[in-house]
Amino acid sequence: MSKNCTFSLTSQNWTDSPTTRTTTFLFYSILSTVAETDVIILKLNQAISKRLLELLDKQGITQYRLYLLSGVPRSTINNIVLCAYDSVKLRIIHELCQGLNINISDFFNSPLFDEENLEP
């Protein structure tokens, strides 16, 4: 049995500049209450968004910090998180991985990218 993802609009505050100005960023988080037999089907851009949010959380860094580390524009990072793009260039993912100090294979080494979890 497959289950469609639902998205919830959430806000998060953090200091995003050297002047300690606090900004609220909106992002979508994928919510799921899934039984063991259910499969979540994601679009590829949704899986990339969720994986990026997982890695940011794991490393304890903000989108702003990732922009500083990777050189990928803040607006691009935010658009990836918001699933504003239907697809994301591999070059951008590679630059984000450099900022996260991980290999591109580490980025895609997640159940999110298992074929059975992705929309055909």
N, C-alpha and C positions, 0 to 999 in steps of 0.2 A: 504494500500500500504506500502511495506517495503522499507527501504533505507539502503544500505550498508554504513558502516562507511568509511571515508577516513582518512588517517593519514598524518600528516605533520611533517617533521623533523625540530626541532627547537633547538636553543642553548640558554642556560641561564648561566650567569656568577654570581658567588657569592663567598664570602670568605669561605673557607672550612677547615681552620686549624688555630691553635693558632699562627702560623707564618704569618698569613694574606696572604698566597699564594692564588691567585685567579685562579680557575680552571673552564674550560668550560665543562659543562655536556650536553650531547645530550639526548633529550627525545622526545617521540612522544606524540603529543597532538591530541586528537580526535576533528576533526573539523566537524561541522554539520550545515548546513542551512536547517532546516527541517520545512516543512509546518505543520500546526496543525493536518492534517490527516495522516502524515507520522509516522512510527514507526522505531526507530533505533534498529537494531539487532546487538548485540555485542557478541563476545565470552566471556566466563567468565573471562579469563585472561585480556582482554581489559577493562572490567567493573572494575576489581580490580585495574588495573593501573590507570584508570581515577579517581576512588574513592580515591585512595591514593594521587594522585596529588591534588585533591580538598581539602582533609584534610590538606595536607602540606601547601597549599596556605591559607586556612582559619586560620590556627594557626601561619602562618608566619614563618615556620621553613624550613630548607633545608634538603635534603637527608642526608647530613653529620651530622647535628644535630640529626636527627631521629636515625641514627646509634649510636650516643653517648647515646641517651636516651633509646634505645630499646635493644642494643647489637646485632641487626641483622647486619651482615656484609654489608658494603657499596655496594659491588659488587652485593649482593643479592637484595638490595633495588633498585639499578639501573636496574638490570635485570627484576625485576617486572615492573618497570616503562616502560621499553622498550618492554614489552611483550615477552621477550626472553624465558620465560617458558610457556609451554602449560597449566600447572596448578601450583597452589601455595598451599603448605601445610597449613592447618588450624593452625598448631602450629606457623608458621611464621607470619600469619596474627594476631594471638593472641599476639605475642611478639611486633609486630608493634603497635597494639592497646595499649599495656601497655606503650610504648614509647610516644604515642600520648595522653595518659591519658584519653582514652575512653574505653567503653565497646565494646566487639566484636559485640554486637547487634547494637550499634551505627554505626559501620563500614558498616554493611549490610543494615542499615536503609536508603536506597536511591532508587530512581526510577531506577537507573542503574541496580538493582538486581530484578526488577519486572520480572516475568516469561515471559511476552510478549516482553520484551526488550532483552532477552537472546537467543542465538542460541540454538536450541534443541540438 
